[in-house]
Amino acid sequence: MKLRAILYTLLLATLSMGCGGHGHMRQLERLEAQLDTAPEAVRLALDSIPLASLSDEERALYAILRTQADYKCYVPLTTDTLIRYATDYYNRNKKSYRAAMAWYSLGCVYTELRRDAPAVEAYLQAQSLFPDTTARYYGLCYHKLGQHYLNKNMSDEALAAYTAYHNITEGDAHLYADIGLAQAYIHKKQPEQAREILEKLLQHRNEMDTLSWGTVLFDLGKIEYVFSKDYDKADTYFNQLIALYGADKVDATYWFKGDIAESRGHSDSASYYYETAMKGYDEVYLQYNCSRSLLYLTMDSISQPKLYGYLKRFEQSSDSIKRIERHSEIEEIHAAHTMELQRRALAQHHQRFIFIFVCLLAVIVIGVLLIERHRKQHYLRLQKELHRNQAKIYRVNESFEKELDNDTHLREEVLALYRANLMTSISLFKKEPWAARLETLSKLLSKDVPPFTVNERTQLTEVLEESFITVITNLRDEAVRYSNNKLSTENIHLCLYLALGYSTGVIRECLAASTDNVVNQRKKRLPSRLPEDILELLRDIK
């Protein structure tokens, strides 16, 4: 093992020689890739990296690697100072693998320090930061949470954690999940479910390490002693455990052997086992239970029933208070963690809402721009069509005037071009907002409608003349050619409104005429100013 570690160190040191000019990040990333397979080599390589020379990002990664390498190599973790570099560096609200590993490593430190509440908080925080829930350490968080929940006698939460761990693991990891499930069932006082799991694990001895195998034997012995009251069978499991570990490494087992001896009435043997357990194992609950059992043995020997009763009541009250405190401590952490997750979910919901809103707004803007672009393209196309037709009209009219017999065919061609221009101009006007307003006006004439203002009529006139610019030119030319007189602006507008198909009432409002009769009189005078075929074209264009 030492030779392999040295070889790994030499290899990693050689690879890191090419990292000049890039700090230590490349070297740390290589060590990160080796962490699970060669933690001893990673520890040795980290010893050669001065912490003071690292950037903030490098120091955060170094803290994760050092904490995990020490934890995997069973080096005691006595403080959270180093790993706090990493948890302070990474954003708690941004998911990333290293941020999750920083909090997972902090949880490992608190696990070593036997601080259940902050350990639970760290593992819950780590799980919320893993971007991939299939990551190995995401599942290990469930395993760690299960252990701490059991420490706090929260059997339901422990069972849920171990069940979740069992559901996302494969291979040997299932064995560790099963051990946790069995322990949770023991705490829930459901020994049959626990026994069923543990007896199946007896068939996988070769797949388990010594510590896990010893845990299976210990839990089976606990079930036989506590629930089945089969002291002989329980003693058999505990003796197997002593043979597996050695007499100096099974202090918790001596606690149960003391209980068995006490139940059989062997006070001296019970005292021996309790005292032996307390000498070699400083775990607080074992010390508490063994000292309490020794106290009861001593009370029995001095025969003080009243004092014994007070002590019993005190113990029961103390146990209840501790159980409440254990639960409330973790429940506060769970509540805080739940609120944090809800806050993040709400923030993500708001972000999604804003994103969707921005996307919809962008679609609307793009749609409006496309519509406007299409409108402009259509407008330009119609304008080009008008100009082409107008050029043809000039050419045909010129030919018509040169013909001595005024060729009827040329006149029909001119009228066809007039019709095309008039239709195109009407299409242009119909796309203007004023067209919709005049349509509305025609529907409301029977009601009291406020008259157009001077400014409104000016705007209407500008839109009308812009849309019918070539038609206006043609009407003026036809009036001069027919009556040798110029056509007034009012009569031109009258012709255009007739071509648009508006009623006398609408035309009256548009021309600011005093009555419908005024409009009708103007209509009657049009035949003296324009040829009949032009007037017929204006009437029939609809």
N, C-alpha and C positions, 0 to 999 in steps of 0.2 A: 504493500500500500504506500509506504514512504517513497519507494523507488518510483512508483507511478506518479506521485505528487511532484517529485523533483523533475521528472521528465515533462510533466505538464507545465510546470513553472518555466523551465528552459524554453519550451516551445512558445509559450505565451510571451516571454521576454523577447525572444527572437522576432516574433511577429510585430511586437510593439516598437521595435527599432525603426520601422518604416513610417512611424507616425509623426516624425518631426515636422514642426510647423502647423500641426493641427491640434495641439494640446494633447490631452489624454483620452479624448472621447473615443477614438477608434479602438484603443486598447481596452477601455471599459466596455465597449460594445462587444468585443471578442470575449471578454470575461463573462459578460451577461449570457452569451450563447452557451458557455460551459458550466453555468451555475448549477444546473440540475444534475449533470453527469459527473462533474469533478469539483465539488465545493471545496475540498482540501486544497487543490491547486489554485483555485480562485482566491482563497484566503492568503496563501503564500504570495501570490502575485500582487494582491492589494497592499500587502505590507511594504512593497517597494514604491508605492505611489504616495508622495507627500500631499496630505490633505490641503495644506495652505496654498499649493500651486494650482489648484483646480478652479475653474470657473463655476458660476452658480449652477449651471446645468450639469456639469461634470460632478460637482459635489453632491447634487441630489442623487444622481445615478450611483455614485460611490457609496452613499449612505445605504441605498437599497441593497447593493451587492454585499457590502460588509455585514449588514444585519442578517441577511438571508444566509450567507456563507457561515457565519458564526452559529446561527440557529440550526442549520443542517449538520454542522459538525459538533453539536452539543456543547458549544462554548457558552457559558452562562451570560445572559443578557441582563445587565443590572441597571440600565438607564435608557431613557427614550431620547436623550439629547441629540445623538447622531442622526437617528432616523427622522427627527423633527426637521432637519435640513430639507429632506425630501418632501414631507407633507406640507411644509411652508412654501416650497418652491412651486409645486404643482397646483393648478387651479382646481378647487373642489367642485366647480360647476362644469368642467370640461372633461369629457370622458377620454381617457387614454390608458394604455396598458401600464405605463410606468407610474402614472398617478395612482392607479388601483394598487399596484405592487407596493407603493410607498405606504398606503394605509394598511394593506395586508401585513406588511413588515412591522408597522407600529402595533398592530394587533398581536403579532408574535411576541413582541417585547412585553406587552401587558399580560399575555398568557404566561410567560416565564415569571413575571412578577406576581402572578396570581391575583391580578386586579380585574375581576370579571366585568364590571360595568364599563370601564374605558375600552376593554378588549372588544366587547360586543359592539360598542359604538364604532370602533375602528374597522371591524370586519363588515358591518353594515355599510359604512361609507365606502369601503373597498369594492363591495359588490355593485354599488350604484355607479362606479366609475369604470368598470370593465366594459370596453366596447364590444367584446365578444363573450357571450355567456357560455360558450363551449370551452373557454380557457380552463386549464387544469386548476389554477389557483382560485378561480371563481367557485368551483365545486368545493375546494378545500375550505373556503370561507364558511360554507354550510357545516362542515365537519367541526371546525373550531367553534362556531356558534353553538352547535349541539353540546359540546363539552362545557361551555360556560353556562348555558341554560341549566344543565344538570347540576352544576355547582351551586346554582341559585334555586334548586328544587323546582324549576319550571319545566316539568316533564312534557306538557303538551307542546310547548315551543321547541323543546329538544327533539321530540318525536317528529315534528314537522320539518325541522332542519335536517335530521338524518335521513328522512324519507326523500327529501329533495336531493340530498347528496347521493343517495342510492340510485335515484332515477336518472342522474346525468353522468354516472361513472361507469367504467367498464373494467374488466379484469380484476386484478388484486384489490383495487380500490373498493370493490363491492364488499370485500371481507371487512374492511375498516368501517364501512357504512353499516354492515350487519351488526358488528360489535356495538356501535353506537345505538342502533335501533333496540338491541336487547337491553342495554342499560336504561334507555328511556322507558321501556316496558316495565323494567324492575322498579323504577321510580314511580310509575303509574300504578304499581301494585297489580300488574297483570303478568304473573310469573309464567303462565303456560305459553304465552306468545314469546316471552324471552327465552324459555327453555327450548322451544322448538327451533329458534334461530341458532342458539348456541350449540345444540346437539348436532345440527347440520354443519356447523363450523368445525366440529371435532373431526370431520372427514377431510379437512383441508389443512392438516397439521404441517405438511411439507411446504405449503404456500405461505405460511405466516412466519414472521420473525418471532424471536423469543418473547419480546414484550407483549405482542398481541396474543400469543398462545397463553401466556401467563394470565392475561386479562380474561380470556375465555374460562380458564380453570377457576379463577377467583370469583367470577360472576356466577358460574354454576354452583360453586360452593355456597355463595351467598343465597341463591335461590333455595337450595336444600335446607340451609339453616333457618332462614327467616320465614319462608313460606311453607315448606313441606315438613319442617321440624325433624327431618331425617338427619340427625347429628352425625351418625356414622358415615353416611354418604358424603355429607359436607366435609367431615374431617378427612375423608379420602382425597377429595379435590384439593384441600388446603395442603395436605402432605405432599401431593404431587407438585404443587406449586413451590413448596420449600425445597423439594429435590431439584426442581428446575432452576431456581434462582440461587439457592444456597441459603443457609440459615441466617446470614447477616444482611439479606436484601429483601426480606419479606415482612417488614414490620407491620403493615396493615393486615397481613394474614394472621399475625399473632393476636391482633385485636379480636378477630372473629374466633380464633381458637380459645381466647380468654372467655368470650361469651359462651362458647360450647362447654368449656370446663365449669363455668359458673352455673349453667343450666343443669349440669349433671351433679351439682353439689360439691364440686372439687374447688373449694375456695382458695387453697394454697396455690394450686396450678393456675387458677384464673388470675390471681394476683401476679404470679410470675410472668404469665403471657402479657398482661397489661403493661407491666413495668418494662418488659423487654421491648414491646412495641414503642413505648414512649421514649426510650433511650436512643433509638436509632432513627426516628422519623419525626420531624418537627412540624408536620402538616397540622394545621390548626384544628380541624375537625376530629382528626384521630386523637390528638392530645386532649381535646375536650371530652370525647366519648370515653376514652380510657381512664382519664382522671375522674370522671363522673362514676364510672363503674367501680373504681377503687374506693371512691367515697362511699358508695352504697355498701360495698363489702365491709368497710370499716364500721358503718352505722349498724349493720346487722350484728357485728361482733360485740357492740357495746349496748345493744338493746335499748334504743331510745325511739319508741314508736311515734311519739308526738313530733319530735324533731325530724324524723324520717318523713312524716306526712307533709310538714312544711316544706322540706326540701323537694319533695315530689311535686308539690303545687308550684313551687318556684321554677322548677325545671320546665314544667309544662307551659307556664306563662312565658318564660324566656324563649322557648322554642317557637311559640306562636308569634312573639314580637319579632324575632329574627326572620321568620318566614315572611312576615308582612314586609319587613324592611328589604329583604332580598328581592321580593317581587316588585315593590314600588320603585326601587332603584333602576331595575331593568325596564320597567314599564315607562318610566320617564324618558329613558333613552329611546325606546321604541316610539313613543309619542313624538319626540323631537325629530327622529329619523323619518317618521311618516309625514310629518309636516314639511320637512325638507324635500321629500320626494314629491309631495303635492305641489309645493312651490315651484319645483323644477318642471313638473308636468304642466302647471299653469303657464310658466314662462315659455315652455316649448309650444303650448297651444297658442299663446299670443304671437310667438314668432311665426308659427304656421299661418295664423290668421293674417298677419302683416304680409307674409310672403304671398299668400293667395290674393290678398287685396292688391298688392303691387302688381302681381301677374295680371289680374283682371283689369287693373287700371292701364297697364301696358297694352293689353289686348284691345281695350276700348280706344286708347290713343292711336294705336296702329290702325285699328279699324276706321276711325275717323279720318286719319291721314290718307288711308287707301281710298275711302269714299271721296274725300276731297280731291285726291289725285285723279280718281276716275272722272269726277265731275269736271275738273279742269281739262282733262284730256278730251272728254266729250264736248266741252265748250269750244276748245280749239278746233276739234274736228268739224263741228258745225260752222265755225267761223271760216275755216278753209273752204268748206262746201259753199258758203254764201259768196265768198270772193270768187270762186271758180264760176259759179252760176252768173255772178254779176259781169264777169269778163265775157261770158258767152252772150249775155243780154246785149252788151254794148256792140259786140260783133254782129249779132243778128239784126239789131235795130239799124245799124249802119247799112247793112245789106238791104233791109226792108225799105229804107228811105231812098236808096238808089234805084229800086225797082219802079219802073214807070206804071205798072199795073197794080202796084201794092199787092205782091204775091200773098195769097191767103195762107199758104203753107208756112211762110216765114212768120206770119202773125201768130199762128197756132204754136209755133216753136217758142216764140217769145212768151206767150201766155203760160206755156208749160214750165218755162224757167221761172216766171213770176210765181207760179204756184209752188214750185220747189223752194224758192227763197222764202215765201210766206210760211210754208209749213215748218221750215227750219227755224225761222224767227219765232214762231209760236212755241216750238219746243224749248227754245232758249228762255222765253218769258215764263213758261209754265214751271221752270225749275227755280224761279226766284220766289222768295217769301211773299212778295206782293201778290202773286197769283193766288196763293192760298187765302190771303186776306180778302181779295175780291170775291172769291168763291163764297167765303163766309158772309160777306156783305150781301150777296145776292139772296142768301137764305134768310137774312134778318131784315130785309127791306120793309116788311110789314110791321115791324116794331120800331120803337123809337131808337134810332141809331145816331150817335153823335157825328156831325159832319167832319170831313177831313180838315186838318189844319193846313195852313199855307205851306208849312214846311213838309208835311206829309205829301201834299200834291206835287211839290217840287221833286221829292224823292221818287214818287211814282212816275213822273214824267221822264226823269233821268233813266230809270230802269227800262221804261217803255221804248225810248228812243235808242238806247244802247242795244236792245234786243232786235229792233226792227230797222236798224240803220240803213240797210240796203233797200228794204221795202219802201222806206220813206223817200229815198232817192228816186226809186222807180215811179212812185206816185207823183212826185213833183214833175218828173220828165213827161209822164203821160198827160198831166194836166196842161202843161205848156204846149205839148204837141196837139192836144185835142181842142182846148179853148183859147190857147194863146195867152193864158193868165196863170199866175202863180197860185198854187193851192195853199191856203192859210194853214197855220199850225193847228188851229182848232179843228179844221176839217180833216187834216191828216190824222190826228189823234182819234177823231170820230171813226174814220175808216179802219184804223187798227183795232179799236174796241169792237166794231162790228165783226171784223174778221175773227176776233177772239170769242165771239158769240155771247157777249154780255147783254143783259136786258137794258131797256131804256132807263130804268131807275138807277142801275149801276153806272151807266154812262153819264147820266145827269150828275151824280155825285163826283165822278172822276173829272168831268169837265167844269164843275162848279156852276152848272146851269141852274137857273132859278126854278124852272118847271120841266116836266116831261115834254110839254108842248114845244119848248125851245129846242129840245133835242130832235123832235120829230120834224120841225121846220128845217133844221139843218140837213136832215136826211133827205128831205124832198128836194133840196137845192143841189145835192151831189150830182145828179144826172147832167146838169148843165156844166159841170166842171170836169167830169171824168167820163171816158168812153163806157158804153154799156157792158162790153166784155170784161172790163176791169171791175165794175160794180158787181157783175154777176160772179166774178171770181171771189170777191170779198164776202158775198152772201153765201156762196156754196162751199167755202173752204172747210166748214165744220163737217 
